[in-house]
Amino acid sequence: MFKSIADAKTFLFNHGNLDLIELDKEDEIVERLYREADTKEAADTIVSEYII
């Protein structure tokens, strides 16, 4: 779904739950988004795993 790491990072910061996400794991989240998310739903699921 994401064509670059920058696209994945933009998605994360535009997600809306940024205040609730473990920011010390930002790089890990972005990497997973880039490699694993093939749909918006999959990306949302990945991000939701890091909400505290």
DSSP file (Angstrom, degrees, kcal/mol; ACC not computed):
  #  RESIDUE AA STRUCTURE BP1 BP2  ACC     N-H-->O    O-->H-N    N-H-->O    O-->H-N    TCO  KAPPA ALPHA  PHI   PSI    X-CA   Y-CA   Z-CA
    1    1 A M              0   0    0      0, 0.0     2,-0.4     0, 0.0    37,-0.1   0.000 360.0 360.0 360.0 -42.7    0.0    0.0    0.0
    2    2 A F        -     0   0    0     35,-0.6     3,-0.1    31,-0.3     4,-0.0  -0.755 360.0-161.4 -93.5 133.4    2.8    2.4    0.9
    3    3 A K  S    S+     0   0    0     -2,-0.4     2,-0.3     1,-0.1    -1,-0.1   0.642  74.3  11.1 -86.5 -15.4    5.3    3.2   -1.8
    4    4 A S  S  > S-     0   0    0      1,-0.1     4,-1.7     0, 0.0     5,-0.1  -0.973  75.9-106.3-154.1 165.8    7.9    4.5    0.6
    5    5 A I  H  > S+     0   0    0     -2,-0.3     4,-2.6     1,-0.2     5,-0.2   0.879 120.3  58.6 -60.9 -38.0    8.9    4.8    4.2
    6    6 A A  H  > S+     0   0    0      1,-0.2     4,-2.4     2,-0.2    -1,-0.2   0.885 103.2  51.6 -61.2 -38.9    7.9    8.4    4.1
    7    7 A D  H  > S+     0   0    0      2,-0.2     4,-2.2     1,-0.2    -1,-0.2   0.914 110.7  48.2 -62.5 -42.8    4.4    7.5    3.0
    8    8 A A  H  X S+     0   0    0     -4,-1.7     4,-2.2     2,-0.2    -2,-0.2   0.899 111.7  49.6 -65.0 -40.6    4.1    5.1    5.9
    9    9 A K  H  X S+     0   0    0     -4,-2.6     4,-2.3     2,-0.2    -2,-0.2   0.901 109.8  51.3 -65.8 -40.8    5.3    7.8    8.3
   10   10 A T  H  X S+     0   0    0     -4,-2.4     4,-1.7     1,-0.2    -2,-0.2   0.914 108.8  51.5 -61.8 -43.0    2.8   10.3    6.9
   11   11 A F  H  X S+     0   0    0     -4,-2.2     4,-0.6     1,-0.2    -2,-0.2   0.933 109.4  50.6 -58.4 -46.3    0.0    7.8    7.5
   12   12 A L  H >< S+     0   0    0     -4,-2.2     3,-0.9     1,-0.2     4,-0.3   0.923 112.5  45.3 -59.4 -45.9    1.1    7.3   11.1
   13   13 A F  H 3< S+     0   0    0     -4,-2.3     3,-0.3     1,-0.2    -1,-0.2   0.734 116.4  45.8 -74.0 -21.0    1.2   11.0   11.8
   14   14 A N  H 3< S+     0   0    0     -4,-1.7    -1,-0.2    -3,-0.2    -2,-0.2   0.418  85.6  97.9 -95.2   0.7   -2.2   11.6   10.1
   15   15 A H  S << S-     0   0    0     -3,-0.9    -1,-0.2    -4,-0.6    -2,-0.1   0.820  85.3-130.5 -63.1 -34.6   -3.8    8.6   11.8
   16   16 A G  S    S+     0   0    0     -4,-0.3     3,-0.2    -3,-0.3    -1,-0.1   0.202  90.9  78.2 105.2 -17.3   -5.4   10.6   14.5
   17   17 A N    >>  +     0   0    0     -5,-0.2     3,-1.9     1,-0.2     4,-0.5   0.030  51.1 125.4-109.5  25.4   -4.4    8.6   17.5
   18   18 A L  G >4  +     0   0    0      1,-0.3     3,-1.0     2,-0.2    -1,-0.2   0.827  69.1  58.2 -57.7 -34.8   -0.8    9.9   17.7
   19   19 A D  G 34 S+     0   0    0      1,-0.2    -1,-0.3    -3,-0.2     4,-0.1   0.729 109.2  46.2 -66.8 -20.4   -1.2   11.0   21.3
   20   20 A L  G <4 S+     0   0    0     -3,-1.9    32,-3.4     2,-0.1     2,-0.3   0.423  92.7  98.6-102.1  -0.7   -2.0    7.4   22.3
   21   21 A I  B << S-A   51   0A   0     -3,-1.0     2,-1.2    -4,-0.5    30,-0.2  -0.674  83.4-110.9 -94.9 142.5    0.8    5.7   20.3
   22   22 A E    >   -     0   0    0     28,-1.7     3,-1.8    -2,-0.3    -2,-0.1  -0.570  33.4-168.7 -68.3  98.5    4.0    4.5   21.9
   23   23 A L  G >  S+     0   0    0     -2,-1.2     3,-1.6     1,-0.3     4,-0.2   0.717  79.5  69.1 -70.1 -19.9    6.3    7.1   20.1
   24   24 A D  G 3  S+     0   0    0      1,-0.3    -1,-0.3     2,-0.1     3,-0.2   0.646 101.5  49.8 -70.0 -10.8    9.5    5.3   21.2
   25   25 A K  G <> S+     0   0    0     -3,-1.8     4,-2.6     1,-0.1    -1,-0.3   0.143  75.3 115.8-108.1  17.1    8.3    2.6   18.8
   26   26 A E  H <> S+     0   0    0     -3,-1.6     4,-2.8     1,-0.2     5,-0.2   0.908  75.8  49.3 -54.4 -47.3    7.7    4.9   15.9
   27   27 A D  H  > S+     0   0    0     -4,-0.2     4,-2.4     1,-0.2    -1,-0.2   0.901 111.8  49.2 -61.5 -40.8   10.4    3.4   13.7
   28   28 A E  H  > S+     0   0    0      2,-0.2     4,-2.3     1,-0.2    -1,-0.2   0.908 112.2  48.2 -64.2 -42.7    9.1   -0.1   14.3
   29   29 A I  H  X S+     0   0    0     -4,-2.6     4,-2.8     2,-0.2    -2,-0.2   0.940 112.2  48.3 -63.4 -47.8    5.5    1.0   13.5
   30   30 A V  H  X S+     0   0    0     -4,-2.8     4,-2.6     1,-0.2    -2,-0.2   0.907 111.3  50.8 -61.2 -42.5    6.6    2.7   10.3
   31   31 A E  H  X S+     0   0    0     -4,-2.4     4,-2.4    -5,-0.2     5,-0.2   0.926 111.9  46.9 -61.0 -45.6    8.7   -0.3    9.2
   32   32 A R  H  X>S+     0   0    0     -4,-2.3     4,-3.2     2,-0.2     5,-0.8   0.912 111.4  51.5 -63.8 -42.2    5.7   -2.7    9.8
   33   33 A L  H  X5S+     0   0    0     -4,-2.8     4,-1.3     1,-0.2   -31,-0.3   0.944 112.6  46.0 -58.4 -47.5    3.4   -0.3    7.9
   34   34 A Y  H  <5S+     0   0    0     -4,-2.6   -32,-0.2    -5,-0.2    -2,-0.2   0.903 123.1  33.3 -63.0 -43.2    5.7   -0.2    5.0
   35   35 A R  H  <5S+     0   0    0     -4,-2.4    -2,-0.2    -5,-0.2    -1,-0.2   0.832 130.3  25.8 -85.1 -33.6    6.4   -3.9    4.8
   36   36 A E  H  <5S+     0   0    0     -4,-3.2     2,-0.6    -5,-0.2    -3,-0.2   0.747  90.9  93.1-109.0 -27.6    3.1   -5.5    6.0
   37   37 A A     << +     0   0    0     -4,-1.3   -35,-0.6    -5,-0.8     3,-0.1  -0.584  30.8 160.2 -80.8 119.0    0.1   -3.1    5.3
   38   38 A D        +     0   0    0     -2,-0.6     2,-0.3   -37,-0.1    -1,-0.2   0.472  69.2  30.0-111.4  -6.7   -1.5   -3.8    1.9
   39   39 A T  S  > S-     0   0    0      1,-0.1     4,-2.1   -38,-0.0     5,-0.1  -0.933  84.2-109.6-141.3 165.9   -4.8   -2.1    2.7
   40   40 A K  H  > S+     0   0    0     -2,-0.3     4,-2.8     1,-0.2     5,-0.2   0.884 119.8  55.0 -63.3 -37.8   -5.9    0.8    4.9
   41   41 A E  H  > S+     0   0    0      2,-0.2     4,-2.1     1,-0.2    -1,-0.2   0.907 107.6  48.7 -62.8 -41.7   -7.6   -1.7    7.2
   42   42 A A  H  > S+     0   0    0      2,-0.2     4,-2.2     1,-0.2    -1,-0.2   0.898 111.7  49.9 -64.5 -40.1   -4.4   -3.6    7.7
   43   43 A A  H  X S+     0   0    0     -4,-2.1     4,-2.4     2,-0.2    -2,-0.2   0.916 109.8  50.6 -64.5 -43.1   -2.5   -0.4    8.4
   44   44 A D  H  X S+     0   0    0     -4,-2.8     4,-2.4     1,-0.2    -2,-0.2   0.892 109.5  51.7 -60.5 -40.0   -5.2    0.6   11.0
   45   45 A T  H  X S+     0   0    0     -4,-2.1     4,-1.1     2,-0.2    -1,-0.2   0.916 109.2  49.4 -64.1 -43.9   -4.8   -2.7   12.6
   46   46 A I  H >< S+     0   0    0     -4,-2.2     3,-0.7     1,-0.2     4,-0.4   0.940 112.9  46.8 -61.0 -47.8   -1.0   -2.4   12.9
   47   47 A V  H >< S+     0   0    0     -4,-2.4     3,-1.8     1,-0.2     4,-0.3   0.900 106.8  58.0 -62.3 -40.5   -1.3    1.1   14.4
   48   48 A S  H >< S+     0   0    0     -4,-2.4     3,-1.0     1,-0.3    -1,-0.2   0.767  94.7  66.1 -64.1 -24.2   -3.9   -0.1   16.9
   49   49 A E  T << S+     0   0    0     -4,-1.1    -1,-0.3    -3,-0.7    -2,-0.2   0.709 103.2  47.4 -67.1 -19.0   -1.5   -2.7   18.2
   50   50 A Y  T <  S+     0   0    0     -3,-1.8   -28,-1.7    -4,-0.4     2,-0.4   0.342  81.2 116.3-106.0   4.7    0.7    0.2   19.5
   51   51 A I  B <    A   21   0A   0     -3,-1.0   -30,-0.2    -4,-0.3   -33,-0.1  -0.606 360.0 360.0 -76.4 131.0   -2.0    2.3   21.2
   52   52 A I              0   0    0    -32,-3.4    -1,-0.1    -2,-0.4   -31,-0.1   0.412 360.0 360.0-102.5 360.0   -1.4    2.5   24.9
